[in-house]
Amino acid sequence: MSAELIAIKDLLTRLKPDLVKRYPIASIGLFGSIVRDDFTAESDVDIIVDFNDRIGIEFVTLADELEAKLNCKVDLVSRGGIKQKYLDLIDPQIIYV
């Protein structure tokens, strides 16, 4: 596990209790370059979230909040909003917090 992955995973773990109180989050995980160890300073952080209720426009608010807290570009994906063929590709690499 890279230092970047450990740092971001730890930060998300600390943020999760508050996020779950304010958003209908069932689970949150990391995937992509941060997990594959080819993360660079120019990379975004890929985050997949499963919701236990509808989130609506608050999805954008959550994405903005994660970018501010992580201090980097975040690509936020809803598990329910991703096509199955793509989910099949990323599912094995997801690291949940």
C-alpha positions in Angstrom: 0.0 0.0 0.0 1.4 3.4 -1.0 1.8 6.3 1.4 -0.8 8.2 -0.6 -3.3 5.4 -0.3 -2.7 5.0 3.4 -3.1 8.8 4.0 -6.3 9.1 1.9 -7.8 6.0 3.4 -7.1 7.2 6.9 -8.6 10.6 6.2 -11.7 9.1 4.7 -12.0 6.7 7.6 -12.0 9.8 10.0 -14.5 11.7 7.8 -16.9 8.8 7.2 -18.9 9.0 10.5 -19.8 12.7 9.9 -20.5 12.0 6.2 -22.8 9.2 7.0 -24.8 11.4 9.3 -25.3 14.0 6.6 -25.6 11.9 3.5 -27.3 8.6 2.9 -24.0 6.7 2.5 -24.0 2.9 2.9 -20.4 2.4 1.9 -17.5 4.3 0.5 -14.4 3.0 -1.3 -11.3 3.9 -3.3 -10.4 2.5 -6.7 -8.3 3.5 -9.7 -4.7 4.8 -9.7 -4.6 5.4 -6.0 -5.2 1.6 -5.5 -3.0 0.5 -8.4 0.0 2.4 -7.1 0.3 4.5 -10.3 -1.0 7.6 -8.5 0.8 10.9 -9.3 0.5 14.5 -8.3 -1.8 15.1 -11.3 -4.1 12.1 -10.6 -7.6 12.4 -9.3 -8.8 10.3 -6.5 -11.5 7.8 -7.6 -14.2 7.2 -5.0 -17.2 4.9 -5.3 -20.1 5.4 -2.9 -23.2 3.2 -2.4 -26.2 5.1 -1.1 -29.0 3.6 1.0 -31.4 6.3 -0.2 -31.8 8.9 -3.0 -29.2 11.7 -2.8 -30.2 14.0 -5.6 -28.3 17.3 -6.0 -26.5 16.6 -2.7 -24.3 14.3 -4.8 -22.5 17.3 -6.2 -22.2 18.8 -2.7 -20.6 15.6 -1.4 -18.2 15.6 -4.3 -17.2 19.2 -3.6 -16.8 18.5 0.1 -14.6 15.5 -0.6 -12.4 17.5 -2.9 -12.0 20.2 -0.3 -11.2 17.8 2.5 -8.8 15.7 0.5 -7.3 18.8 -1.2 -7.3 17.1 -4.6 -9.5 16.4 -7.6 -12.1 13.7 -6.8 -13.9 11.6 -9.3 -17.0 10.5 -7.3 -19.0 7.6 -8.7 -22.3 6.2 -7.4 -22.4 2.4 -7.3 -26.0 2.5 -8.5 -25.2 4.9 -11.3 -22.4 3.0 -13.0 -22.9 0.5 -15.8 -22.5 -3.1 -14.8 -19.7 -3.7 -17.3 -17.6 -1.0 -15.7 -18.5 -2.0 -12.2 -17.3 -5.5 -13.0 -13.9 -4.0 -13.9 -13.4 -1.9 -10.8 -15.2 -4.0 -8.2 -12.2 -6.3 -7.5 -9.9 -3.4 -6.8 -12.1 -1.4 -4.5 -10.7 -0.7 -1.0 -13.6 0.1 1.3 -13.1 2.5 4.3 
